[in-house]
């Protein structure tokens, strides 16, 4: 019998993202800079939702949309274009959809956001979580009730974590890893929470707390340990020109889950995730920069570098026969009027 559960369950805050690229240099107070690139699209938790859906995962998203043009635009993109299940999501009357302006410069970006606290909590949105094969979550200092329910129901939890503005990096947060199957922080976060001085040392500590530990290293790739199989992997990043790094970590996470659900060896899971994240930074925005199977297939078929061809040779057996239609990248904002 077919497994009709969602492949991945997501919840979190959604944003309307406006991304400006080609700045030349960071702006200073009182200065006006004209950009050469611009894109718009849903952001925040939508980054994970679109990245997962483009890899063919049945994706269920619980979030809040404002009853404004930004919310309507994001809902239409997610539901109609990307086929994300929004049955757990709500539209809030009188609440503005958060808007983020991202100024992308070099390999990093600065963010300015307008918004308010959402009127519904994650626990209110998810309630008794539907049975799902996995959940991709962002753990915070305050544990979410739905997370324990999902884990108890057999959902495998893949978690990441964010920057701690207090810079206290409380190790109590790591207690939540007892609910998790995998933990995927970046090296700054991993070292801070484990009180270590290298990504590898942090990985060693985290591998004692969770079955699968991954530490992403940006331009240096990623390292991982799977205690269930005894595998260790250290994978370099691709040499790509970075247009906009927004959402690259989310694409990494969605790709890693995709490969994990396929039962791939750890080195292949990690290479696939690094590849997907590398392909995403070549386009504007977070959500709509996700390559999906189409982008990975196109990269593989155009590859001429013999070393990369050998390293990523496993894709010949992993890529689907039909990678799907071309993905839709971020449009120039505002969206063109329908004629």
Secondary structure, 3 states (H helix, E strand, C coil): CCCCCEEEEEECCEEEEEEEECCCCCCCCCCCCCCCEEEEEEEEHHHHHHHHHCCCCCEEEECEEECCHHHHHHHHHHHHHCCCECCCCEEECCCCCEEEEEEEECCEEEEEEECCCCCCCHHHHHCCCCCEEEEEEEECCCCCHHHHHHHHCCCEEEEEECCCCCCCCCHHHHHHHHHCCEEEEEHHHHHHHHCCCCHHHHHHHHCCCCCEEEEECHHHCEEEEECCCCEEEEECCCCCCCCCCCCHHHHHHHHHHHHHHCCCCHHHHHHHHHHHHHHHCCCCCCHHHCCHHHHHHHHHHHCCCHHHHHHCCCHHHHCCCCCCCCCCCCECCCCCCCC
